[in-house]
Amino acid sequence: MNTVPRSTPRFVPTLTEVVDPAKLAQSSLHSKTHIDAVVELVQQQIQPYLERRLQEKADRLVRTLLIKHMAEIDDRIRQELDLLVREAVIAELNEQTRS
């Protein structure tokens, strides 16, 4: 590989386009409007999916909470029922011994 030093060209091309700040701002505004429109469109398209996912999560959470609370209620009812049965049995036995 030959590495020959290159000489700097005599003329270097330059950018000579004049940028009008008003047009630049207007172009930027159109871009923002276009971006906002695309964002709105995407949001509309994914809205049903998001709502379905939210409903699934909410249903799962409600089921989980219901199962937990039902287990707690079941335990309390069993304890109360055991106590009532015990009291009824003791009362009946006391009644039979008096007779």
Secondary structure, 3 states (H helix, E strand, C coil): CCCCCCCCCCCCCCCCCCCCHHHHHHHHHHHHHHHHHHHHHHHHHHHHHHHHHHHHHHHHHHHHHHHHHHHHHHHHHHHHHHHHHHHHHHHHHHHHHHC
